[in-house]
Amino acid sequence: MITCTICRFEAELDDVAVPGPLGRGICLRCFARETGSEKRMPRALRQELTDLLATLESQAA
């Protein structure tokens, strides 16, 4: 696990955009936000995904 120097959350190594020394780096989320390359999920797709996950959870219970 790598600790993000911006948000201080731990991130898996494959979720780190800029690895650094001593178990620190910059996570993909902070990197995208700071560089302006962040892409938001469309609202309709987010709602569809939320509905699907709710359906799957109710079927599993």
C-alpha distance matrix in Angstrom:
0.0 3.8 6.7 9.6 12.7 15.0 14.1 11.7 9.7 6.0 5.6 4.9 6.0 9.4 9.6 9.4 13.1 13.2 10.8 12.0 12.4 10.9 7.2 8.7 10.1 11.8 10.8 13.5 15.3 15.9 16.8 19.3 20.7 21.2 22.8 24.9 23.7 22.6 24.6 25.5 26.3 30.0 31.3 33.2 30.3 28.1 31.0 31.6 28.0 28.2 31.5 30.3 27.4 29.9 32.3 29.9 28.9 32.6 33.4 30.8 32.2
3.8 0.0 3.8 6.4 9.2 11.8 11.6 9.4 8.3 5.4 5.2 6.2 6.2 9.6 9.0 7.5 10.7 10.2 7.9 8.7 9.6 8.7 4.9 5.2 6.4 8.4 8.3 11.5 13.4 13.2 14.0 16.9 18.2 18.2 19.9 22.3 21.5 20.7 23.1 24.3 25.6 29.4 30.8 33.1 30.4 28.2 31.3 32.1 28.7 29.0 32.5 31.6 28.8 31.3 33.9 31.8 30.9 34.6 35.6 33.3 34.6
6.7 3.8 0.0 3.8 6.3 8.8 8.4 5.7 5.7 4.4 6.2 8.9 9.6 12.5 10.8 9.1 11.8 11.1 9.5 9.6 10.5 9.3 6.3 4.8 6.2 7.7 8.0 11.8 12.7 11.7 13.3 16.3 16.8 16.7 18.9 21.3 21.1 20.1 22.8 23.7 25.4 29.1 30.2 32.7 30.4 27.9 30.9 32.2 28.9 28.8 32.4 32.0 29.2 31.3 34.3 32.4 31.2 34.8 36.2 34.0 35.0
9.6 6.4 3.8 0.0 3.8 5.4 5.7 4.8 5.6 6.2 7.0 10.2 10.6 12.7 10.2 8.1 9.8 9.3 9.0 9.5 11.4 11.3 8.8 5.8 5.1 4.7 5.5 9.3 9.8 8.2 9.8 13.0 13.2 12.9 15.3 17.7 17.8 16.9 19.9 21.0 23.0 26.6 27.8 30.7 28.5 26.1 29.3 30.8 27.8 27.7 31.5 31.2 28.7 30.9 33.9 32.4 31.4 35.0 36.6 34.6 35.8
12.7 9.2 6.3 3.8 0.0 3.8 6.1 5.5 8.2 9.5 10.8 13.8 13.8 15.9 13.5 10.9 11.7 10.1 10.1 9.3 11.0 11.2 9.9 6.3 5.8 5.9 8.3 11.7 12.0 9.3 10.6 14.1 13.8 12.5 15.1 17.8 18.6 18.2 21.6 22.8 25.2 28.7 29.9 33.0 31.1 28.7 31.8 33.6 30.8 30.6 34.4 34.4 32.0 34.0 37.2 35.9 34.8 38.2 40.0 38.1 39.1
15.0 11.8 8.8 5.4 3.8 0.0 3.8 5.7 8.3 10.7 11.8 15.1 15.6 17.0 14.0 11.8 12.1 11.4 12.5 12.4 14.6 15.0 13.4 9.8 8.5 6.7 8.2 10.9 10.0 6.8 9.0 11.9 10.8 9.7 12.9 15.1 16.4 15.7 19.1 20.0 22.7 26.0 27.0 30.3 28.7 26.2 29.3 31.3 28.8 28.5 32.3 32.7 30.4 32.3 35.6 34.6 33.6 36.9 38.8 37.3 38.2
14.1 11.6 8.4 5.7 6.1 3.8 0.0 3.8 5.5 8.8 10.3 14.0 15.4 16.7 13.4 12.2 13.4 13.5 14.3 14.7 16.6 16.4 14.2 11.2 10.3 8.4 8.3 10.9 9.3 7.2 10.4 12.6 11.3 11.4 14.8 16.3 17.2 15.7 18.6 18.9 21.1 24.4 25.1 28.3 26.7 23.9 26.8 28.9 26.2 25.6 29.4 29.9 27.4 29.1 32.5 31.5 30.3 33.5 35.6 34.0 34.7
11.7 9.4 5.7 4.8 5.5 5.7 3.8 0.0 3.8 6.6 9.2 12.9 14.3 16.5 13.7 12.4 14.3 13.9 13.6 13.6 14.8 13.8 11.5 9.1 9.5 9.1 9.3 12.7 11.9 10.2 12.9 15.6 14.8 14.7 17.8 19.7 20.3 18.9 21.7 22.1 24.0 27.4 28.0 31.0 29.2 26.4 29.1 31.0 28.1 27.4 31.1 31.3 28.6 30.2 33.5 32.3 30.8 34.1 36.1 34.1 34.8
9.7 8.3 5.7 5.6 8.2 8.3 5.5 3.8 0.0 3.8 6.5 10.1 12.4 14.3 11.5 11.2 13.8 14.3 13.9 14.6 16.0 14.9 11.9 10.2 10.4 9.7 8.5 11.5 10.7 10.3 13.2 15.3 14.9 15.7 18.6 20.0 20.1 18.2 20.5 20.6 22.0 25.5 26.0 28.8 26.7 23.8 26.5 28.2 25.1 24.4 28.1 28.1 25.2 26.9 30.1 28.7 27.2 30.6 32.5 30.5 31.2
6.0 5.4 4.4 6.2 9.5 10.7 8.8 6.6 3.8 0.0 3.8 7.0 9.4 11.7 9.7 9.6 12.9 13.4 12.3 13.3 14.4 13.1 9.6 8.9 9.6 9.9 8.4 11.5 11.8 12.0 14.2 16.4 16.9 17.7 20.0 21.7 21.2 19.5 21.6 22.0 23.1 26.7 27.5 29.9 27.5 24.8 27.6 28.8 25.4 25.1 28.7 28.1 25.2 27.2 30.2 28.3 27.0 30.5 32.0 29.7 30.7
5.6 5.2 6.2 7.0 10.8 11.8 10.3 9.2 6.5 3.8 0.0 3.8 6.3 8.1 6.0 6.6 10.2 11.5 10.6 12.6 14.4 13.8 10.1 9.5 9.0 8.8 6.4 8.9 10.0 11.0 12.5 14.4 15.7 16.8 18.5 20.1 19.0 17.4 19.3 20.0 21.0 24.7 25.9 28.1 25.4 23.1 26.1 27.0 23.5 23.7 27.3 26.4 23.7 26.2 28.9 26.9 26.0 29.7 30.9 28.7 30.1
4.9 6.2 8.9 10.2 13.8 15.1 14.0 12.9 10.1 7.0 3.8 0.0 3.8 5.5 5.3 6.8 10.6 12.1 10.8 13.3 14.9 14.5 10.7 11.1 10.7 11.0 8.7 10.2 12.2 13.8 14.5 16.2 18.1 19.2 20.4 22.0 20.3 19.0 20.5 21.4 21.9 25.7 27.2 28.9 25.9 23.9 27.0 27.3 23.8 24.4 27.7 26.3 23.7 26.5 28.7 26.4 25.8 29.6 30.3 28.0 29.8
6.0 6.2 9.6 10.6 13.8 15.6 15.4 14.3 12.4 9.4 6.3 3.8 0.0 3.8 5.4 5.4 8.8 9.8 8.0 10.9 12.6 12.9 9.5 10.1 9.3 10.3 8.8 10.2 13.1 14.3 14.1 16.1 18.5 19.1 19.7 21.8 20.0 19.4 21.1 22.7 23.5 27.3 29.1 30.9 27.8 26.2 29.5 29.6 26.2 27.2 30.5 29.0 26.6 29.6 31.7 29.3 29.1 32.9 33.4 31.2 33.1
9.4 9.6 12.5 12.7 15.9 17.0 16.7 16.5 14.3 11.7 8.1 5.5 3.8 0.0 3.8 5.6 8.1 10.3 9.8 13.2 15.6 16.4 13.1 13.2 11.5 11.3 9.2 9.1 12.2 14.1 13.4 14.7 17.5 18.6 18.7 20.3 18.0 17.4 18.7 20.3 20.9 24.6 26.8 28.3 25.0 23.8 27.2 27.1 23.8 25.2 28.3 26.7 24.7 27.9 29.8 27.5 27.7 31.5 31.8 29.8 32.1
9.6 9.0 10.8 10.2 13.5 14.0 13.4 13.7 11.5 9.7 6.0 5.3 5.4 3.8 0.0 3.8 6.6 9.4 9.7 13.1 15.8 16.5 13.2 12.2 10.1 9.0 6.0 5.7 8.4 10.6 10.4 11.6 14.1 15.4 16.0 17.4 15.3 14.3 15.8 17.3 18.1 21.9 23.9 25.7 22.7 21.2 24.7 25.0 21.8 22.9 26.3 25.1 23.0 26.1 28.3 26.3 26.4 30.1 30.8 29.1 31.1
9.4 7.5 9.1 8.1 10.9 11.8 12.2 12.4 11.2 9.6 6.6 6.8 5.4 5.6 3.8 0.0 3.8 5.7 6.1 9.5 12.6 13.8 10.8 9.3 6.7 5.8 4.3 5.3 8.7 9.4 8.7 10.9 13.4 13.8 14.3 16.5 14.9 14.6 16.9 18.8 20.3 24.1 26.1 28.3 25.5 24.0 27.5 28.1 25.0 26.0 29.6 28.6 26.5 29.5 31.9 30.0 29.9 33.6 34.5 32.7 34.6
13.1 10.7 11.8 9.8 11.7 12.1 13.4 14.3 13.8 12.9 10.2 10.6 8.8 8.1 6.6 3.8 0.0 3.8 6.4 9.8 13.4 15.4 13.1 11.1 7.6 5.8 5.5 5.0 8.6 8.8 6.6 8.8 11.8 11.7 11.4 13.9 12.3 12.8 15.4 17.9 19.9 23.5 25.9 28.2 25.6 24.4 28.1 28.8 26.0 27.3 30.8 29.9 28.3 31.3 33.6 32.0 32.2 35.8 36.7 35.2 37.3
13.2 10.2 11.1 9.3 10.1 11.4 13.5 13.9 14.3 13.4 11.5 12.1 9.8 10.3 9.4 5.7 3.8 0.0 3.8 6.4 10.2 12.8 11.2 8.9 5.4 5.1 7.0 8.1 11.2 10.2 8.0 11.1 13.5 12.3 12.3 15.5 14.6 15.5 18.5 21.1 23.3 26.9 29.2 31.7 29.2 27.9 31.5 32.4 29.6 30.7 34.3 33.5 31.7 34.6 37.1 35.4 35.4 39.0 40.0 38.3 40.2
10.8 7.9 9.5 9.0 10.1 12.5 14.3 13.6 13.9 12.3 10.6 10.8 8.0 9.8 9.7 6.1 6.4 3.8 0.0 3.8 7.1 9.5 7.9 6.5 4.3 6.5 8.4 10.4 13.5 12.6 11.2 14.5 16.6 15.6 16.0 19.1 18.2 18.8 21.7 24.0 25.9 29.6 31.8 34.1 31.4 29.9 33.5 34.2 31.2 32.1 35.7 34.7 32.6 35.5 37.9 36.0 35.7 39.5 40.3 38.3 40.2
12.0 8.7 9.6 9.5 9.3 12.4 14.7 13.6 14.6 13.3 12.6 13.3 10.9 13.2 13.1 9.5 9.8 6.4 3.8 0.0 3.8 6.8 6.7 5.2 4.6 7.9 10.7 13.3 16.0 14.4 13.3 16.9 18.5 16.9 17.7 21.1 20.7 21.4 24.6 26.8 28.9 32.6 34.6 37.1 34.6 32.9 36.4 37.4 34.3 35.0 38.7 37.8 35.6 38.3 40.9 39.0 38.5 42.2 43.2 41.1 42.7
12.4 9.6 10.5 11.4 11.0 14.6 16.6 14.8 16.0 14.4 14.4 14.9 12.6 15.6 15.8 12.6 13.4 10.2 7.1 3.8 0.0 3.8 5.7 5.9 7.4 11.1 13.8 16.7 19.2 17.6 16.9 20.5 21.9 20.3 21.3 24.7 24.4 25.1 28.2 30.2 32.3 36.0 37.9 40.4 37.8 36.0 39.4 40.3 37.1 37.7 41.3 40.4 38.0 40.6 43.2 41.1 40.4 44.1 45.1 42.8 44.2
10.9 8.7 9.3 11.3 11.2 15.0 16.4 13.8 14.9 13.1 13.8 14.5 12.9 16.4 16.5 13.8 15.4 12.8 9.5 6.8 3.8 0.0 3.8 5.6 8.8 12.5 14.7 18.0 20.1 18.7 18.7 22.3 23.4 22.1 23.5 26.8 26.6 26.7 29.7 31.4 33.2 37.0 38.6 41.1 38.5 36.4 39.6 40.6 37.3 37.5 41.1 40.2 37.5 39.9 42.6 40.4 39.4 43.1 44.1 41.6 42.8
7.2 4.9 6.3 8.8 9.9 13.4 14.2 11.5 11.9 9.6 10.1 10.7 9.5 13.1 13.2 10.8 13.1 11.2 7.9 6.7 5.7 3.8 0.0 3.8 6.9 10.4 11.8 15.2 17.3 16.3 16.6 20.0 21.2 20.4 22.0 24.9 24.4 24.2 27.0 28.4 30.0 33.8 35.3 37.7 35.1 32.9 36.1 37.0 33.6 33.8 37.4 36.5 33.7 36.2 38.8 36.6 35.6 39.3 40.3 37.8 39.1
8.7 5.2 4.8 5.8 6.3 9.8 11.2 9.1 10.2 8.9 9.5 11.1 10.1 13.2 12.2 9.3 11.1 8.9 6.5 5.2 5.9 5.6 3.8 0.0 3.8 7.2 9.3 12.9 14.6 13.1 13.5 17.0 17.9 16.9 18.6 21.6 21.5 21.3 24.4 25.9 27.9 31.6 33.1 35.7 33.3 31.1 34.4 35.6 32.4 32.6 36.2 35.6 33.0 35.4 38.2 36.3 35.4 39.0 40.3 38.1 39.3
10.1 6.4 6.2 5.1 5.8 8.5 10.3 9.5 10.4 9.6 9.0 10.7 9.3 11.5 10.1 6.7 7.6 5.4 4.3 4.6 7.4 8.8 6.9 3.8 0.0 3.8 6.5 9.7 11.8 10.3 10.0 13.6 14.8 13.7 15.1 18.1 17.9 18.0 21.1 22.9 25.1 28.8 30.5 33.2 30.8 28.9 32.3 33.4 30.4 30.9 34.6 34.0 31.7 34.3 37.0 35.3 34.7 38.3 39.5 37.6 39.1
11.8 8.4 7.7 4.7 5.9 6.7 8.4 9.1 9.7 9.9 8.8 11.0 10.3 11.3 9.0 5.8 5.8 5.1 6.5 7.9 11.1 12.5 10.4 7.2 3.8 0.0 3.8 6.6 8.3 6.5 6.3 9.9 11.0 10.2 11.7 14.5 14.3 14.3 17.5 19.3 21.7 25.3 27.1 29.8 27.6 25.7 29.2 30.5 27.7 28.2 31.9 31.6 29.5 32.0 34.8 33.4 32.9 36.5 37.9 36.2 37.7
10.8 8.3 8.0 5.5 8.3 8.2 8.3 9.3 8.5 8.4 6.4 8.7 8.8 9.2 6.0 4.3 5.5 7.0 8.4 10.7 13.8 14.7 11.8 9.3 6.5 3.8 0.0 3.8 5.5 5.5 6.1 8.6 10.1 10.7 12.1 14.1 13.3 12.5 15.2 16.7 18.6 22.3 24.1 26.6 24.3 22.3 25.8 26.9 24.0 24.6 28.3 27.8 25.7 28.4 31.1 29.6 29.2 32.8 34.1 32.5 34.1
13.5 11.5 11.8 9.3 11.7 10.9 10.9 12.7 11.5 11.5 8.9 10.2 10.2 9.1 5.7 5.3 5.0 8.1 10.4 13.3 16.7 18.0 15.2 12.9 9.7 6.6 3.8 0.0 3.8 5.6 5.0 6.0 8.5 9.8 10.4 11.8 10.3 9.4 11.8 13.7 15.6 19.3 21.4 23.8 21.4 19.8 23.5 24.4 21.7 22.7 26.4 25.8 24.1 27.0 29.5 28.2 28.3 31.8 33.0 31.7 33.6
15.3 13.4 12.7 9.8 12.0 10.0 9.3 11.9 10.7 11.8 10.0 12.2 13.1 12.2 8.4 8.7 8.6 11.2 13.5 16.0 19.2 20.1 17.3 14.6 11.8 8.3 5.5 3.8 0.0 3.8 5.5 5.3 6.2 8.6 10.1 10.6 9.7 7.7 10.2 11.3 13.4 17.1 18.7 21.5 19.5 17.5 21.0 22.5 19.9 20.5 24.2 24.2 22.5 25.0 27.8 26.9 26.8 30.1 31.7 30.6 32.2
15.9 13.2 11.7 8.2 9.3 6.8 7.2 10.2 10.3 12.0 11.0 13.8 14.3 14.1 10.6 9.4 8.8 10.2 12.6 14.4 17.6 18.7 16.3 13.1 10.3 6.5 5.5 5.6 3.8 0.0 3.8 5.5 5.1 5.9 8.4 9.8 10.2 9.1 12.4 13.6 16.4 19.7 21.3 24.4 22.6 20.6 24.0 25.8 23.4 23.7 27.5 27.7 26.0 28.2 31.2 30.4 30.0 33.3 35.1 33.9 35.3
16.8 14.0 13.3 9.8 10.6 9.0 10.4 12.9 13.2 14.2 12.5 14.5 14.1 13.4 10.4 8.7 6.6 8.0 11.2 13.3 16.9 18.7 16.6 13.5 10.0 6.3 6.1 5.0 5.5 3.8 0.0 3.8 5.5 5.2 6.0 8.3 8.1 8.4 11.9 14.2 17.1 20.4 22.5 25.4 23.5 22.0 25.6 27.1 24.8 25.7 29.3 29.3 27.8 30.4 33.1 32.2 32.2 35.5 37.0 35.9 37.6
19.3 16.9 16.3 13.0 14.1 11.9 12.6 15.6 15.3 16.4 14.4 16.2 16.1 14.7 11.6 10.9 8.8 11.1 14.5 16.9 20.5 22.3 20.0 17.0 13.6 9.9 8.6 6.0 5.3 5.5 3.8 0.0 3.8 5.6 5.3 5.8 4.8 4.6 8.2 10.7 13.7 16.9 19.2 22.1 20.3 19.1 22.8 24.2 22.2 23.3 26.9 26.9 25.9 28.5 31.1 30.4 30.7 33.9 35.4 34.7 36.4
20.7 18.2 16.8 13.2 13.8 10.8 11.3 14.8 14.9 16.9 15.7 18.1 18.5 17.5 14.1 13.4 11.8 13.5 16.6 18.5 21.9 23.4 21.2 17.9 14.8 11.0 10.1 8.5 6.2 5.1 5.5 3.8 0.0 3.8 5.6 5.3 6.5 5.5 9.1 10.6 14.0 16.8 18.6 21.9 20.7 19.1 22.5 24.4 22.7 23.2 26.9 27.4 26.3 28.5 31.4 31.1 31.0 34.1 35.9 35.3 36.7
21.2 18.2 16.7 12.9 12.5 9.7 11.4 14.7 15.7 17.7 16.8 19.2 19.1 18.6 15.4 13.8 11.7 12.3 15.6 16.9 20.3 22.1 20.4 16.9 13.7 10.2 10.7 9.8 8.6 5.9 5.2 5.6 3.8 0.0 3.8 5.7 7.9 8.5 12.3 14.2 17.7 20.4 22.3 25.6 24.4 22.9 26.2 28.2 26.5 27.0 30.6 31.2 30.0 32.2 35.1 34.7 34.5 37.7 39.5 38.7 40.1
22.8 19.9 18.9 15.3 15.1 12.9 14.8 17.8 18.6 20.0 18.5 20.4 19.7 18.7 16.0 14.3 11.4 12.3 16.0 17.7 21.3 23.5 22.0 18.6 15.1 11.7 12.1 10.4 10.1 8.4 6.0 5.3 5.6 3.8 0.0 3.8 5.5 7.8 11.3 14.1 17.6 20.2 22.6 25.6 24.3 23.3 26.9 28.5 26.9 28.0 31.5 31.8 30.9 33.4 36.0 35.5 35.8 39.0 40.5 39.9 41.6
24.9 22.3 21.3 17.7 17.8 15.1 16.3 19.7 20.0 21.7 20.1 22.0 21.8 20.3 17.4 16.5 13.9 15.5 19.1 21.1 24.7 26.8 24.9 21.6 18.1 14.5 14.1 11.8 10.6 9.8 8.3 5.8 5.3 5.7 3.8 0.0 3.8 5.6 8.7 11.2 14.9 17.0 19.4 22.5 21.6 20.8 24.2 26.0 24.8 25.8 29.2 29.7 29.2 31.5 34.1 34.0 34.4 37.3 39.0 38.7 40.4
23.7 21.5 21.1 17.8 18.6 16.4 17.2 20.3 20.1 21.2 19.0 20.3 20.0 18.0 15.3 14.9 12.3 14.6 18.2 20.7 24.4 26.6 24.4 21.5 17.9 14.3 13.3 10.3 9.7 10.2 8.1 4.8 6.5 7.9 5.5 3.8 0.0 3.8 6.4 9.8 13.0 15.5 18.3 21.0 19.6 19.2 22.8 24.0 22.7 24.2 27.5 27.6 27.2 29.9 32.2 31.9 32.6 35.6 36.9 36.7 38.6
22.6 20.7 20.1 16.9 18.2 15.7 15.7 18.9 18.2 19.5 17.4 19.0 19.4 17.4 14.3 14.6 12.8 15.5 18.8 21.4 25.1 26.7 24.2 21.3 18.0 14.3 12.5 9.4 7.7 9.1 8.4 4.6 5.5 8.5 7.8 5.6 3.8 0.0 3.8 6.5 9.8 12.6 15.2 18.0 16.6 15.7 19.3 20.8 19.4 20.7 24.0 24.3 23.8 26.3 28.7 28.5 29.1 32.1 33.6 33.3 35.2
24.6 23.1 22.8 19.9 21.6 19.1 18.6 21.7 20.5 21.6 19.3 20.5 21.1 18.7 15.8 16.9 15.4 18.5 21.7 24.6 28.2 29.7 27.0 24.4 21.1 17.5 15.2 11.8 10.2 12.4 11.9 8.2 9.1 12.3 11.3 8.7 6.4 3.8 0.0 3.8 6.6 9.2 12.2 14.6 13.2 12.9 16.5 17.7 16.6 18.3 21.3 21.6 21.6 24.1 26.3 26.3 27.2 30.0 31.4 31.5 33.5
25.5 24.3 23.7 21.0 22.8 20.0 18.9 22.1 20.6 22.0 20.0 21.4 22.7 20.3 17.3 18.8 17.9 21.1 24.0 26.8 30.2 31.4 28.4 25.9 22.9 19.3 16.7 13.7 11.3 13.6 14.2 10.7 10.6 14.2 14.1 11.2 9.8 6.5 3.8 0.0 3.8 6.3 8.7 11.5 10.4 9.7 13.1 14.8 13.9 15.2 18.2 19.0 19.0 21.2 23.5 23.9 24.7 27.2 28.8 29.2 30.9
26.3 25.6 25.4 23.0 25.2 22.7 21.1 24.0 22.0 23.1 21.0 21.9 23.5 20.9 18.1 20.3 19.9 23.3 25.9 28.9 32.3 33.2 30.0 27.9 25.1 21.7 18.6 15.6 13.4 16.4 17.1 13.7 14.0 17.7 17.6 14.9 13.0 9.8 6.6 3.8 0.0 3.8 6.4 8.5 6.8 6.3 9.9 11.1 10.4 12.1 14.9 15.5 15.8 18.1 20.1 20.6 21.7 24.2 25.6 26.2 28.1
30.0 29.4 29.1 26.6 28.7 26.0 24.4 27.4 25.5 26.7 24.7 25.7 27.3 24.6 21.9 24.1 23.5 26.9 29.6 32.6 36.0 37.0 33.8 31.6 28.8 25.3 22.3 19.3 17.1 19.7 20.4 16.9 16.8 20.4 20.2 17.0 15.5 12.6 9.2 6.3 3.8 0.0 3.8 5.6 5.4 6.2 8.8 10.1 10.7 12.4 14.4 15.5 16.6 18.5 20.1 21.3 22.6 24.6 26.0 27.1 28.9
31.3 30.8 30.2 27.8 29.9 27.0 25.1 28.0 26.0 27.5 25.9 27.2 29.1 26.8 23.9 26.1 25.9 29.2 31.8 34.6 37.9 38.6 35.3 33.1 30.5 27.1 24.1 21.4 18.7 21.3 22.5 19.2 18.6 22.3 22.6 19.4 18.3 15.2 12.2 8.7 6.4 3.8 0.0 3.8 5.5 5.1 6.2 8.6 9.9 10.5 12.3 14.2 15.4 16.5 18.4 20.0 21.0 22.6 24.5 25.8 27.2
33.2 33.1 32.7 30.7 33.0 30.3 28.3 31.0 28.8 29.9 28.1 28.9 30.9 28.3 25.7 28.3 28.2 31.7 34.1 37.1 40.4 41.1 37.7 35.7 33.2 29.8 26.6 23.8 21.5 24.4 25.4 22.1 21.9 25.6 25.6 22.5 21.0 18.0 14.6 11.5 8.5 5.6 3.8 0.0 3.8 5.5 5.2 6.2 8.6 9.9 10.6 12.3 14.3 15.4 16.6 18.4 20.0 21.2 22.7 24.5 26.1
30.3 30.4 30.4 28.5 31.1 28.7 26.7 29.2 26.7 27.5 25.4 25.9 27.8 25.0 22.7 25.5 25.6 29.2 31.4 34.6 37.8 38.5 35.1 33.3 30.8 27.6 24.3 21.4 19.5 22.6 23.5 20.3 20.7 24.4 24.3 21.6 19.6 16.6 13.2 10.4 6.8 5.4 5.5 3.8 0.0 3.8 5.4 5.0 6.1 8.5 9.8 10.5 12.2 14.2 15.3 16.4 18.3 20.0 21.1 22.5 24.5
28.1 28.2 27.9 26.1 28.7 26.2 23.9 26.4 23.8 24.8 23.1 23.9 26.2 23.8 21.2 24.0 24.4 27.9 29.9 32.9 36.0 36.4 32.9 31.1 28.9 25.7 22.3 19.8 17.5 20.6 22.0 19.1 19.1 22.9 23.3 20.8 19.2 15.7 12.9 9.7 6.3 6.2 5.1 5.5 3.8 0.0 3.8 5.5 5.1 6.1 8.6 9.9 10.6 12.3 14.3 15.4 16.5 18.4 20.1 21.1 22.7
31.0 31.3 30.9 29.3 31.8 29.3 26.8 29.1 26.5 27.6 26.1 27.0 29.5 27.2 24.7 27.5 28.1 31.5 33.5 36.4 39.4 39.6 36.1 34.4 32.3 29.2 25.8 23.5 21.0 24.0 25.6 22.8 22.5 26.2 26.9 24.2 22.8 19.3 16.5 13.1 9.9 8.8 6.2 5.2 5.4 3.8 0.0 3.8 5.4 5.0 6.1 8.6 9.9 10.5 12.3 14.3 15.3 16.5 18.4 20.0 21.3
31.6 32.1 32.2 30.8 33.6 31.3 28.9 31.0 28.2 28.8 27.0 27.3 29.6 27.1 25.0 28.1 28.8 32.4 34.2 37.4 40.3 40.6 37.0 35.6 33.4 30.5 26.9 24.4 22.5 25.8 27.1 24.2 24.4 28.2 28.5 26.0 24.0 20.8 17.7 14.8 11.1 10.1 8.6 6.2 5.0 5.5 3.8 0.0 3.8 5.5 5.2 6.2 8.7 9.9 10.6 12.4 14.3 15.5 16.6 18.5 20.3
28.0 28.7 28.9 27.8 30.8 28.8 26.2 28.1 25.1 25.4 23.5 23.8 26.2 23.8 21.8 25.0 26.0 29.6 31.2 34.3 37.1 37.3 33.6 32.4 30.4 27.7 24.0 21.7 19.9 23.4 24.8 22.2 22.7 26.5 26.9 24.8 22.7 19.4 16.6 13.9 10.4 10.7 9.9 8.6 6.1 5.1 5.4 3.8 0.0 3.8 5.4 5.1 6.2 8.6 9.8 10.5 12.2 14.3 15.4 16.5 18.5
28.2 29.0 28.8 27.7 30.6 28.5 25.6 27.4 24.4 25.1 23.7 24.4 27.2 25.2 22.9 26.0 27.3 30.7 32.1 35.0 37.7 37.5 33.8 32.6 30.9 28.2 24.6 22.7 20.5 23.7 25.7 23.3 23.2 27.0 28.0 25.8 24.2 20.7 18.3 15.2 12.1 12.4 10.5 9.9 8.5 6.1 5.0 5.5 3.8 0.0 3.8 5.5 5.2 6.2 8.6 10.0 10.6 12.3 14.3 15.4 16.7
31.5 32.5 32.4 31.5 34.4 32.3 29.4 31.1 28.1 28.7 27.3 27.7 30.5 28.3 26.3 29.6 30.8 34.3 35.7 38.7 41.3 41.1 37.4 36.2 34.6 31.9 28.3 26.4 24.2 27.5 29.3 26.9 26.9 30.6 31.5 29.2 27.5 24.0 21.3 18.2 14.9 14.4 12.3 10.6 9.8 8.6 6.1 5.2 5.4 3.8 0.0 3.8 5.5 5.1 6.2 8.7 9.9 10.6 12.4 14.4 15.6
30.3 31.6 32.0 31.2 34.4 32.7 29.9 31.3 28.1 28.1 26.4 26.3 29.0 26.7 25.1 28.6 29.9 33.5 34.7 37.8 40.4 40.2 36.5 35.6 34.0 31.6 27.8 25.8 24.2 27.7 29.3 26.9 27.4 31.2 31.8 29.7 27.6 24.3 21.6 19.0 15.5 15.5 14.2 12.3 10.5 9.9 8.6 6.2 5.1 5.5 3.8 0.0 3.8 5.4 5.1 6.2 8.6 10.0 10.7 12.4 14.5
27.4 28.8 29.2 28.7 32.0 30.4 27.4 28.6 25.2 25.2 23.7 23.7 26.6 24.7 23.0 26.5 28.3 31.7 32.6 35.6 38.0 37.5 33.7 33.0 31.7 29.5 25.7 24.1 22.5 26.0 27.8 25.9 26.3 30.0 30.9 29.2 27.2 23.8 21.6 19.0 15.8 16.6 15.4 14.3 12.2 10.6 9.9 8.7 6.2 5.2 5.5 3.8 0.0 3.8 5.4 5.1 6.1 8.6 9.9 10.5 12.4
29.9 31.3 31.3 30.9 34.0 32.3 29.1 30.2 26.9 27.2 26.2 26.5 29.6 27.9 26.1 29.5 31.3 34.6 35.5 38.3 40.6 39.9 36.2 35.4 34.3 32.0 28.4 27.0 25.0 28.2 30.4 28.5 28.5 32.2 33.4 31.5 29.9 26.3 24.1 21.2 18.1 18.5 16.5 15.4 14.2 12.3 10.5 9.9 8.6 6.2 5.1 5.4 3.8 0.0 3.8 5.5 5.1 6.2 8.7 9.9 10.8
32.3 33.9 34.3 33.9 37.2 35.6 32.5 33.5 30.1 30.2 28.9 28.7 31.7 29.8 28.3 31.9 33.6 37.1 37.9 40.9 43.2 42.6 38.8 38.2 37.0 34.8 31.1 29.5 27.8 31.2 33.1 31.1 31.4 35.1 36.0 34.1 32.2 28.7 26.3 23.5 20.1 20.1 18.4 16.6 15.3 14.3 12.3 10.6 9.8 8.6 6.2 5.1 5.4 3.8 0.0 3.8 5.5 5.2 6.3 8.7 10.2
29.9 31.8 32.4 32.4 35.9 34.6 31.5 32.3 28.7 28.3 26.9 26.4 29.3 27.5 26.3 30.0 32.0 35.4 36.0 39.0 41.1 40.4 36.6 36.3 35.3 33.4 29.6 28.2 26.9 30.4 32.2 30.4 31.1 34.7 35.5 34.0 31.9 28.5 26.3 23.9 20.6 21.3 20.0 18.4 16.4 15.4 14.3 12.4 10.5 10.0 8.7 6.2 5.1 5.5 3.8 0.0 3.8 5.5 5.1 6.2 8.8
28.9 30.9 31.2 31.4 34.8 33.6 30.3 30.8 27.2 27.0 26.0 25.8 29.1 27.7 26.4 29.9 32.2 35.4 35.7 38.5 40.4 39.4 35.6 35.4 34.7 32.9 29.2 28.3 26.8 30.0 32.2 30.7 31.0 34.5 35.8 34.4 32.6 29.1 27.2 24.7 21.7 22.6 21.0 20.0 18.3 16.5 15.3 14.3 12.2 10.6 9.9 8.6 6.1 5.1 5.5 3.8 0.0 3.8 5.4 5.1 6.4
32.6 34.6 34.8 35.0 38.2 36.9 33.5 34.1 30.6 30.5 29.7 29.6 32.9 31.5 30.1 33.6 35.8 39.0 39.5 42.2 44.1 43.1 39.3 39.0 38.3 36.5 32.8 31.8 30.1 33.3 35.5 33.9 34.1 37.7 39.0 37.3 35.6 32.1 30.0 27.2 24.2 24.6 22.6 21.2 20.0 18.4 16.5 15.5 14.3 12.3 10.6 10.0 8.6 6.2 5.2 5.5 3.8 0.0 3.8 5.5 5.3
33.4 35.6 36.2 36.6 40.0 38.8 35.6 36.1 32.5 32.0 30.9 30.3 33.4 31.8 30.8 34.5 36.7 40.0 40.3 43.2 45.1 44.1 40.3 40.3 39.5 37.9 34.1 33.0 31.7 35.1 37.0 35.4 35.9 39.5 40.5 39.0 36.9 33.6 31.4 28.8 25.6 26.0 24.5 22.7 21.1 20.1 18.4 16.6 15.4 14.3 12.4 10.7 9.9 8.7 6.3 5.1 5.4 3.8 0.0 3.8 5.5
30.8 33.3 34.0 34.6 38.1 37.3 34.0 34.1 30.5 29.7 28.7 28.0 31.2 29.8 29.1 32.7 35.2 38.3 38.3 41.1 42.8 41.6 37.8 38.1 37.6 36.2 32.5 31.7 30.6 33.9 35.9 34.7 35.3 38.7 39.9 38.7 36.7 33.3 31.5 29.2 26.2 27.1 25.8 24.5 22.5 21.1 20.0 18.5 16.5 15.4 14.4 12.4 10.5 9.9 8.7 6.2 5.1 5.5 3.8 0.0 3.8
32.2 34.6 35.0 35.8 39.1 38.2 34.7 34.8 31.2 30.7 30.1 29.8 33.1 32.1 31.1 34.6 37.3 40.2 40.2 42.7 44.2 42.8 39.1 39.3 39.1 37.7 34.1 33.6 32.2 35.3 37.6 36.4 36.7 40.1 41.6 40.4 38.6 35.2 33.5 30.9 28.1 28.9 27.2 26.1 24.5 22.7 21.3 20.3 18.5 16.7 15.6 14.5 12.4 10.8 10.2 8.8 6.4 5.3 5.5 3.8 0.0
